[in-house]
Amino acid sequence: MTIVTSSIAGTVADSARDRRRRPGRAWPYVTPVLLLLFMWIYGPALFTGVLSFLEWNLTGDVGGFVGFDNYARLFREPEFGQAAGQTLLYAAALLPFSTIVPMFLAIMLWQKSGRASTVYRSLLFLPVMVAPVAAAVSWRFILNPLQGLANEIIGFVGLPPMNWLGDPRSALIVIVLVTAAKVTAFNMLLYSAALTALDRRTLEAARLESATAWETTRFIVIPQLHKTTVLLGILSIVLAGQWVFTNVSVLTQGGPDGVTDNVYYRIYTLGFEFFETGMASAAAAIVLLFFALAGLIWVLLRRISAHR
């Protein structure tokens, strides 16, 4: 036994020394991935950063260096500040639909497993299968203020017709709810996958202790879903503005009065409708720096809390 252990230890040590002698041996394996990352992510991000300091209208030759002029013009525009605020509002409004609602739907279906549960889960997941633009166009017909199905339904209970997408008081709520249907359905699937990995020993111990279904859910199931909830919450905050982009583009184009606008749609309109490529690049760079700074603060806070 001692001889075998010594032999294994010697082999491991030889492998480590071999790796140290030839440190570039891994490069042929990682180079294709690095090239793809540079081509699709880091290269465009670097190019966007360069464009933010240039004057270019997307159709002619690239203009001269303008320094921080594009950034200054961007901050002087009240529409950009409003769009940034609306993006944060979207993130806050979609957060419950990304975490709390799908978690409880997944738990209820998990506790009542069976054929009916499978059918109900499939029906909830159906919105994810529909193409985003097709779903948005369908909602435009449903919410039409003159002949839409939504006004026909509320008319049966005596309520007056509403201009769902043209009224500033309801437009943002409608965009959030339409987007939430897909987000909730997809995250419910992720929570269902996480529920299959629960520690069965703790569930069996709770059953032997005659714990109620609520006590089991409150003190065993939800705490074990903590990491999934944190991950989906972070993804919701980062991606909320992108999730609503299609619905904003098809249903409201940022209106009425900019209440449904967000920073991603603002970047799109600056770049491809007003051909202000420099300002659009500056806005994209600000968004990237914002999330990079938020991520750095998050990592620092986690390290500080880990050392306490």
TISE-632430 format. One line per 3 residues: their letters; for each residue z, y negated, x negated of C-alpha. Coordinates in nm, 3 decimals, m for minus. Example, Ala and Ser with C-alpha at 12.3 -4.5 7.8 and 13.67 -1.06 7.14 Angstrom:
// TISE-632430
AS) 0.780:0.450:m1.230 ~ 0.714:0.106:m1.367
END
This chain:
// TISE-632430
MTI) 0.000:0.000:0.000 ~ 0.089:m0.234:m0.282 ~ m0.240:m0.154:m0.453
VTS) m0.441:m0.224:m0.136 ~ m0.258:m0.555:m0.077 ~ m0.318:m0.661:m0.434
SIA) m0.685:m0.571:m0.401 ~ m0.724:m0.780:m0.083 ~ m0.543:m1.072:m0.240
GTV) m0.767:m1.049:m0.543 ~ m1.080:m1.044:m0.326 ~ m0.965:m1.352:m0.135
ADS) m0.886:m1.534:m0.458 ~ m1.228:m1.442:m0.601 ~ m1.398:m1.572:m0.284
ARD) m1.208:m1.899:m0.307 ~ m1.301:m1.939:m0.673 ~ m1.663:m1.855:m0.589
RRR) m1.668:m2.128:m0.323 ~ m1.525:m2.377:m0.569 ~ m1.790:m2.288:m0.827
RPG) m2.073:m2.341:m0.577 ~ m1.962:m2.622:m0.343 ~ m2.317:m2.693:m0.217
RAW) m2.375:m2.347:m0.080 ~ m2.294:m2.456:0.279 ~ m2.543:m2.744:0.285
PYV) m2.848:m2.533:0.391 ~ m2.650:m2.430:0.700 ~ m2.521:m2.773:0.804
TPV) m2.822:m2.985:0.706 ~ m3.034:m2.908:1.020 ~ m2.742:m3.003:1.244
LLL) m2.676:m3.322:1.049 ~ m3.045:m3.416:1.067 ~ m3.047:m3.365:1.447
LFM) m2.728:m3.569:1.484 ~ m2.878:m3.851:1.276 ~ m3.207:m3.836:1.468
WIY) m3.057:m3.843:1.819 ~ m2.717:m4.015:1.783 ~ m2.633:m4.193:1.458
GPA) m2.987:m4.316:1.385 ~ m3.039:m4.481:1.727 ~ m2.685:m4.623:1.712
LFT) m2.756:m4.773:1.369 ~ m3.093:m4.908:1.491 ~ m2.922:m5.062:1.796
GVL) m2.671:m5.232:1.569 ~ m2.955:m5.380:1.361 ~ m3.143:m5.497:1.672
SFL) m2.834:m5.680:1.796 ~ m2.881:m5.928:1.509 ~ m3.255:m5.978:1.571
EWN) m3.468:m6.158:1.829 ~ m3.710:m5.919:2.002 ~ m3.861:m5.907:2.351
LTG) m3.969:m5.540:2.329 ~ m4.340:m5.621:2.353 ~ m4.425:m5.824:2.043
DVG) m4.328:m5.810:1.680 ~ m3.962:m5.805:1.586 ~ m3.839:m6.159:1.543
GFV) m3.618:m6.307:1.277 ~ m3.251:m6.265:1.199 ~ m3.034:m6.460:1.446
GFD) m2.688:m6.357:1.327 ~ m2.430:m6.337:1.605 ~ m2.639:m6.550:1.844
NYA) m2.708:m6.255:2.078 ~ m2.333:m6.181:2.097 ~ m2.254:m6.548:2.168
RLF) m2.517:m6.567:2.445 ~ m2.381:m6.246:2.593 ~ m2.024:m6.376:2.612
REP) m2.147:m6.701:2.770 ~ m2.301:m6.501:3.057 ~ m2.049:m6.460:3.341
EFG) m2.245:m6.157:3.467 ~ m2.157:m5.956:3.156 ~ m1.786:m6.022:3.192
QAA) m1.802:m5.928:3.560 ~ m1.995:m5.608:3.476 ~ m1.735:m5.514:3.212
GQT) m1.454:m5.565:3.462 ~ m1.637:m5.364:3.726 ~ m1.680:m5.080:3.473
LLY) m1.303:m5.063:3.423 ~ m1.261:m5.070:3.802 ~ m1.500:m4.776:3.837
AAA) m1.301:m4.585:3.572 ~ m0.973:m4.646:3.756 ~ m1.120:m4.559:4.098
LLP) m1.284:m4.235:3.981 ~ m0.983:m4.112:3.782 ~ m0.805:m3.950:4.084
FST) m1.131:m3.784:4.189 ~ m1.171:m3.645:3.837 ~ m0.821:m3.502:3.801
IVP) m0.586:m3.491:4.101 ~ m0.829:m3.404:4.383 ~ m1.023:m3.127:4.200
MFL) m0.699:m2.983:4.060 ~ m0.541:m2.938:4.403 ~ m0.865:m2.808:4.553
AIM) m0.892:m2.551:4.272 ~ m0.525:m2.449:4.312 ~ m0.558:m2.405:4.688
LWQ) m0.870:m2.191:4.651 ~ m0.703:m1.993:4.371 ~ m0.396:m1.922:4.586
KSG) m0.611:m1.814:4.883 ~ m0.860:m1.602:4.691 ~ m1.107:m1.401:4.894
RAS) m1.455:m1.416:5.046 ~ m1.383:m1.733:5.242 ~ m1.252:m1.899:4.925
TVY) m1.571:m1.809:4.738 ~ m1.790:m1.948:5.017 ~ m1.585:m2.268:5.034
RSL) m1.600:m2.308:4.653 ~ m1.980:m2.267:4.664 ~ m2.013:m2.529:4.938
LFL) m1.799:m2.774:4.739 ~ m2.008:m2.714:4.427 ~ m2.338:m2.765:4.612
PVM) m2.362:m3.146:4.542 ~ m2.371:m3.074:4.168 ~ m2.691:m2.872:4.212
VAP) m2.881:m3.163:4.373 ~ m3.081:m3.392:4.144 ~ m2.898:m3.727:4.104
VAA) m3.190:m3.946:4.212 ~ m3.270:m3.722:4.512 ~ m2.905:m3.736:4.622
AVS) m2.898:m4.115:4.586 ~ m3.218:m4.158:4.789 ~ m3.071:m3.934:5.061
WRF) m2.759:m4.151:5.072 ~ m2.979:m4.460:5.108 ~ m3.126:m4.317:5.428
ILN) m2.785:m4.203:5.556 ~ m2.629:m4.546:5.493 ~ m2.920:m4.750:5.629
PLQ) m2.765:m5.027:5.845 ~ m3.037:m5.002:6.117 ~ m3.120:m4.632:6.153
GLA) m2.873:m4.455:5.925 ~ m2.678:m4.148:6.025 ~ m2.346:m4.304:5.914
NEI) m2.369:m4.582:6.174 ~ m2.474:m4.332:6.441 ~ m2.158:m4.129:6.371
IGF) m1.916:m4.423:6.383 ~ m2.099:m4.545:6.696 ~ m1.978:m4.235:6.882
VGL) m1.618:m4.351:6.843 ~ m1.697:m4.706:6.949 ~ m1.703:m4.871:6.607
PPM) m1.963:m5.142:6.533 ~ m2.244:m5.068:6.283 ~ m2.175:m5.156:5.922
NWL) m2.394:m5.274:5.636 ~ m2.242:m5.020:5.398 ~ m2.433:m5.122:5.085
GDP) m2.492:m5.489:5.169 ~ m2.130:m5.587:5.238 ~ m1.930:m5.676:4.924
RSA) m1.616:m5.534:5.087 ~ m1.761:m5.183:5.125 ~ m2.040:m5.151:4.866
LIV) m1.820:m5.060:4.567 ~ m1.611:m4.815:4.772 ~ m1.929:m4.643:4.892
IVL) m2.064:m4.612:4.534 ~ m1.731:m4.463:4.419 ~ m1.716:m4.210:4.705
VTA) m2.080:m4.105:4.663 ~ m2.025:m4.052:4.290 ~ m1.690:m3.880:4.346
AKV) m1.854:m3.601:4.547 ~ m2.027:m3.468:4.235 ~ m1.746:m3.541:3.992
TAF) m1.487:m3.365:4.208 ~ m1.709:m3.062:4.261 ~ m1.783:m3.016:3.891
NML) m1.424:m3.072:3.775 ~ m1.297:m2.831:4.042 ~ m1.507:m2.564:3.871
LYS) m1.349:m2.650:3.534 ~ m0.999:m2.633:3.684 ~ m1.086:m2.297:3.841
AAL) m1.181:m2.169:3.495 ~ m0.854:m2.303:3.352 ~ m0.654:m2.127:3.626
TAL) m0.788:m1.790:3.512 ~ m0.614:m1.845:3.177 ~ m0.264:m1.904:3.318
DRR) 0.024:m1.708:3.168 ~ 0.065:m1.420:3.416 ~ 0.411:m1.335:3.283
TLE) 0.557:m1.667:3.401 ~ 0.392:m1.627:3.742 ~ 0.534:m1.275:3.775
AAR) 0.879:m1.400:3.668 ~ 0.865:m1.673:3.934 ~ 0.770:m1.414:4.197
LES) 1.066:m1.195:4.097 ~ 1.295:m1.501:4.123 ~ 1.165:m1.554:4.480
ATA) 1.016:m1.895:4.397 ~ 0.819:m2.058:4.677 ~ 0.448:m2.134:4.646
WET) 0.525:m2.505:4.602 ~ 0.786:m2.437:4.331 ~ 0.544:m2.210:4.146
TRF) 0.270:m2.472:4.168 ~ 0.496:m2.764:4.073 ~ 0.686:m2.610:3.783
IVI) 0.449:m2.344:3.643 ~ 0.085:m2.396:3.741 ~ 0.048:m2.775:3.707
PQL) 0.228:m2.795:3.367 ~ m0.004:m2.526:3.229 ~ m0.304:m2.734:3.342
HKT) m0.180:m3.034:3.143 ~ m0.439:m3.009:2.861 ~ m0.727:m2.969:3.108
TVL) m0.605:m3.271:3.303 ~ m0.579:m3.487:2.990 ~ m0.930:m3.384:2.877
LGI) m1.090:m3.452:3.216 ~ m0.902:m3.782:3.246 ~ m1.033:m3.903:2.911
LSI) m1.387:m3.792:2.996 ~ m1.361:m3.973:3.330 ~ m1.256:m4.300:3.167
VLA) m1.532:m4.279:2.905 ~ m1.813:m4.160:3.135 ~ m1.733:m4.329:3.469
GQW) m1.977:m4.613:3.406 ~ m2.255:m4.366:3.322 ~ m2.179:m4.146:3.624
VFT) m2.231:m4.433:3.871 ~ m2.546:m4.562:3.695 ~ m2.796:m4.365:3.908
NVS) m2.628:m4.456:4.236 ~ m2.607:m4.824:4.139 ~ m2.971:m4.825:4.028
VLT) m3.104:m4.659:4.345 ~ m2.866:m4.790:4.612 ~ m2.757:m5.144:4.523
QGG) m2.916:m5.260:4.191 ~ m2.579:m5.412:4.104 ~ m2.544:m5.613:4.426
PDG) m2.430:m5.756:4.653 ~ m2.304:m6.049:4.445 ~ m2.265:m5.818:4.144
VTD) m1.971:m5.624:4.294 ~ m2.131:m5.286:4.214 ~ m2.266:m5.386:3.873
NVY) m2.140:m5.219:3.558 ~ m2.195:m5.267:3.187 ~ m2.446:m4.981:3.152
YRI) m2.664:m5.112:3.434 ~ m2.633:m5.459:3.279 ~ m2.761:m5.321:2.946
YTL) m3.053:m5.159:3.128 ~ m3.151:m5.478:3.312 ~ m3.121:m5.690:2.997
GFE) m3.337:m5.451:2.795 ~ m3.599:m5.329:3.042 ~ m3.617:m5.597:3.314
FFE) m3.549:m5.920:3.124 ~ m3.676:m5.782:2.788 ~ m3.375:m5.933:2.610
TGM) m3.359:m5.647:2.362 ~ m3.129:m5.827:2.120 ~ m2.872:m5.905:2.390
ASA) m2.898:m5.553:2.533 ~ m2.836:m5.410:2.183 ~ m2.540:m5.644:2.137
AAA) m2.392:m5.526:2.467 ~ m2.440:m5.162:2.365 ~ m2.273:m5.232:2.030
IVL) m1.974:m5.393:2.206 ~ m1.935:m5.090:2.434 ~ m1.950:m4.856:2.134
LFF) m1.693:m5.061:1.939 ~ m1.464:m5.076:2.243 ~ m1.454:m4.699:2.283
ALA) m1.426:m4.644:1.907 ~ m1.126:m4.879:1.895 ~ m0.971:m4.715:2.204
GLI) m1.016:m4.372:2.045 ~ m0.857:m4.491:1.720 ~ m0.556:m4.632:1.906
WVL) m0.524:m4.305:2.100 ~ m0.523:m4.100:1.778 ~ m0.265:m4.330:1.614
LRR) m0.036:m4.313:1.919 ~ m0.057:m3.933:1.921 ~ 0.032:m3.917:1.551
ISA) 0.323:m4.155:1.598 ~ 0.457:m3.953:1.892 ~ 0.412:m3.628:1.694
HR) 0.629:m3.758:1.407 ~ 0.917:m3.866:1.632
END
